[in-house]
Amino acid sequence: MFPDVLDGAKVLYFTPKDDYGVMYDTLGNVVAHFKYLSICKYDNSEGYYLFDCDENYEVVSDSVWESIEMCMSVARSSYGESLLWIES
């Protein structure tokens, strides 16, 4: 079951587990595999966060956007048009 909170932010939407890419260190070594995407909101923040998470639901990358729709649009352009979002 996907967590309700990631990194202190409330999870609003998430994707099913898949291969969404990898993160590399400065030497080109793989340091993380993106297995989930999520859209989250911190109580004290105006923006919405698009999180890239590993298989243990740990946030390994994030970006902040003005709306849920912007998060979804950025994710579609980065990870493909056929993303399935599940409401939390």
Backbone as CSV, one residue per row, in Angstrom:
resi,resn,N_x,N_y,N_z,CA_x,CA_y,CA_z,C_x,C_y,C_z
1,MET,0.838,-1.180,0.000,0.000,0.000,0.000,0.884,1.245,0.000
2,PHE,0.536,2.217,-0.843,1.326,3.437,-0.956,1.125,4.281,0.310
3,PRO,2.198,4.902,0.826,2.080,5.718,2.038,1.182,6.942,1.836
4,ASP,0.605,7.430,2.920,-0.209,8.649,2.897,0.648,9.906,2.978
5,VAL,1.872,9.754,3.492,2.783,10.881,3.687,4.175,10.476,3.199
6,LEU,4.809,11.364,2.442,6.194,11.174,2.007,6.985,12.422,2.372
7,ASP,8.084,12.237,3.052,8.962,13.358,3.399,8.206,14.485,4.112
8,GLY,7.177,14.130,4.872,6.383,15.112,5.608,5.282,15.767,4.802
9,ALA,5.116,15.387,3.535,4.091,15.966,2.671,2.959,14.959,2.455
10,LYS,1.728,15.469,2.368,0.564,14.621,2.129,0.552,14.158,0.671
11,VAL,0.396,12.856,0.463,0.327,12.290,-0.881,-1.075,12.526,-1.439
12,LEU,-1.147,13.148,-2.613,-2.427,13.394,-3.272,-2.676,12.396,-4.401
13,TYR,-1.624,12.099,-5.165,-1.692,11.147,-6.286,-0.380,10.370,-6.346
14,PHE,-0.454,9.161,-6.871,0.749,8.365,-7.097,0.528,7.457,-8.299
15,THR,1.619,6.930,-8.820,1.545,6.019,-9.958,1.794,4.591,-9.486
16,PRO,1.357,3.616,-10.270,1.722,2.233,-9.972,3.240,2.051,-10.115
17,LYS,3.764,1.024,-9.505,5.197,0.735,-9.598,5.570,0.447,-11.049
18,ASP,6.668,1.060,-11.484,7.163,0.887,-12.850,8.620,1.347,-12.881
19,ASP,9.233,1.328,-14.045,10.592,1.835,-14.211,10.506,3.219,-14.837
20,TYR,10.684,4.255,-14.013,10.571,5.638,-14.473,11.921,6.287,-14.724
21,GLY,12.987,5.558,-14.531,14.299,6.113,-14.796,15.251,5.899,-13.634
22,VAL,16.412,6.528,-13.751,17.458,6.379,-12.744,18.093,7.736,-12.443
23,MET,18.758,7.787,-11.305,19.533,8.958,-10.917,20.998,8.527,-10.887
24,TYR,21.865,9.394,-11.436,23.294,9.113,-11.488,24.062,10.076,-10.589
25,ASP,25.194,9.610,-10.091,26.082,10.522,-9.372,27.000,11.203,-10.387
26,THR,27.901,12.032,-9.928,28.762,12.808,-10.828,29.746,11.944,-11.607
27,LEU,29.946,10.711,-11.169,30.844,9.796,-11.875,30.103,8.898,-12.864
28,GLY,28.774,9.076,-12.939,27.986,8.268,-13.862,27.474,6.965,-13.290
29,ASN,27.638,6.767,-11.993,27.129,5.561,-11.341,25.663,5.728,-10.992
30,VAL,24.887,4.681,-11.167,23.477,4.716,-10.786,23.389,4.716,-9.263
31,VAL,22.669,5.704,-8.712,22.510,5.785,-7.257,21.071,5.539,-6.814
32,ALA,20.119,5.609,-7.759,18.720,5.357,-7.398,17.928,5.010,-8.652
33,HIS,16.953,4.140,-8.464,15.997,3.790,-9.518,14.654,4.401,-9.157
34,PHE,14.039,5.130,-10.093,12.717,5.703,-9.859,11.673,4.631,-10.141
35,LYS,10.927,4.245,-9.107,9.917,3.194,-9.244,8.491,3.722,-9.111
36,TYR,8.331,4.875,-8.466,7.018,5.500,-8.287,7.149,6.998,-8.508
37,LEU,6.077,7.606,-8.965,5.950,9.060,-8.999,4.812,9.424,-8.063
38,SER,4.919,10.554,-7.423,3.816,11.000,-6.565,3.714,12.519,-6.603
39,ILE,2.510,12.982,-6.381,2.245,14.412,-6.266,1.825,14.654,-4.829
40,CYS,2.534,15.557,-4.169,2.338,15.765,-2.740,2.225,17.247,-2.420
41,LYS,1.735,17.521,-1.214,1.553,18.912,-0.766,1.967,19.011,0.693
42,TYR,2.865,19.961,0.971,3.222,20.291,2.351,2.190,21.278,2.883
43,ASP,1.838,21.149,4.146,0.852,22.047,4.759,1.258,23.515,4.652
44,ASN,2.535,23.801,4.778,2.999,25.193,4.823,3.506,25.703,3.478
45,SER,3.154,25.045,2.374,3.672,25.413,1.065,2.548,25.732,0.090
46,GLU,2.783,26.710,-0.759,1.812,27.065,-1.799,1.859,26.080,-2.961
47,GLY,3.037,25.505,-3.218,3.230,24.666,-4.390,2.887,23.207,-4.170
48,TYR,2.910,22.480,-5.269,2.696,21.032,-5.276,3.999,20.388,-5.721
49,TYR,4.328,19.277,-5.107,5.607,18.634,-5.353,5.438,17.356,-6.155
50,LEU,6.267,17.216,-7.169,6.350,15.987,-7.932,7.565,15.238,-7.401
51,PHE,7.323,14.105,-6.772,8.389,13.304,-6.188,8.678,12.094,-7.062
52,ASP,9.959,11.783,-7.227,10.419,10.517,-7.789,10.830,9.670,-6.592
53,CYS,10.281,8.465,-6.491,10.536,7.621,-5.329,11.157,6.291,-5.737
54,ASP,11.927,5.721,-4.832,12.502,4.404,-5.089,11.501,3.322,-4.683
55,GLU,11.923,2.071,-4.748,11.000,0.971,-4.471,10.568,0.904,-3.002
56,ASN,11.273,1.617,-2.125,10.918,1.662,-0.702,10.151,2.933,-0.349
57,TYR,9.656,3.631,-1.362,8.885,4.865,-1.202,9.712,6.019,-0.643
58,GLU,11.022,5.932,-0.765,11.892,7.032,-0.342,11.965,8.053,-1.479
59,VAL,11.838,9.331,-1.136,11.939,10.394,-2.131,13.407,10.559,-2.512
60,VAL,13.709,10.436,-3.814,15.086,10.592,-4.275,15.265,11.825,-5.162
61,SER,14.153,12.425,-5.588,14.203,13.633,-6.407,12.862,14.338,-6.291
62,ASP,12.875,15.658,-6.384,11.605,16.384,-6.333,11.686,17.677,-7.136
63,SER,10.526,18.180,-7.480,10.404,19.493,-8.113,9.082,20.092,-7.651
64,VAL,9.009,21.409,-7.608,7.805,22.083,-7.120,7.146,22.830,-8.276
65,TRP,5.802,22.767,-8.303,5.008,23.357,-9.380,3.801,24.065,-8.798
66,GLU,3.147,24.894,-9.617,2.036,25.725,-9.164,0.745,24.948,-8.919
67,SER,0.580,23.807,-9.574,-0.689,23.085,-9.478,-0.479,21.591,-9.679
68,ILE,-1.497,20.842,-9.334,-1.496,19.399,-9.587,-1.384,19.149,-11.088
69,GLU,-2.121,19.933,-11.869,-2.116,19.768,-13.321,-0.724,19.988,-13.900
70,MET,0.018,20.973,-13.363,1.393,21.209,-13.822,2.282,20.009,-13.492
71,CYS,2.129,19.458,-12.298,2.892,18.263,-11.924,2.627,17.132,-12.906
72,MET,1.357,16.911,-13.212,0.993,15.837,-14.133,1.531,16.103,-15.536
73,SER,1.480,17.351,-15.971,1.982,17.715,-17.292,3.487,17.489,-17.389
74,VAL,4.223,17.908,-16.383,5.676,17.711,-16.362,6.001,16.219,-16.358
75,ALA,5.277,15.461,-15.557,5.509,14.013,-15.501,5.227,13.367,-16.858
76,ARG,4.144,13.782,-17.520,3.826,13.234,-18.846,4.932,13.537,-19.842
77,SER,5.426,14.762,-19.814,6.477,15.128,-20.775,7.796,14.418,-20.459
78,SER,8.037,14.108,-19.202,9.282,13.448,-18.808,9.214,11.926,-18.879
79,TYR,8.048,11.367,-18.555,7.947,9.913,-18.390,6.967,9.240,-19.340
80,GLY,6.274,9.999,-20.184,5.381,9.396,-21.151,3.935,9.793,-20.943
81,GLU,3.220,9.838,-22.030,1.829,10.294,-22.030,0.871,9.351,-21.312
82,SER,1.232,8.108,-21.146,0.273,7.115,-20.642,0.368,6.869,-19.136
83,LEU,0.823,7.855,-18.378,0.904,7.674,-16.932,-0.484,7.494,-16.319
84,LEU,-0.574,6.550,-15.415,-1.815,6.326,-14.661,-1.630,6.915,-13.271
85,TRP,-2.490,7.870,-12.911,-2.439,8.473,-11.575,-3.543,7.896,-10.717
86,ILE,-3.197,7.513,-9.515,-4.146,6.969,-8.544,-4.323,8.020,-7.448
87,GLU,-5.569,8.388,-7.190,-5.819,9.376,-6.135,-5.641,8.725,-4.783
88,SER,-4.931,9.400,-3.901,-4.631,8.859,-2.578,-5.819,8.988,-1.650
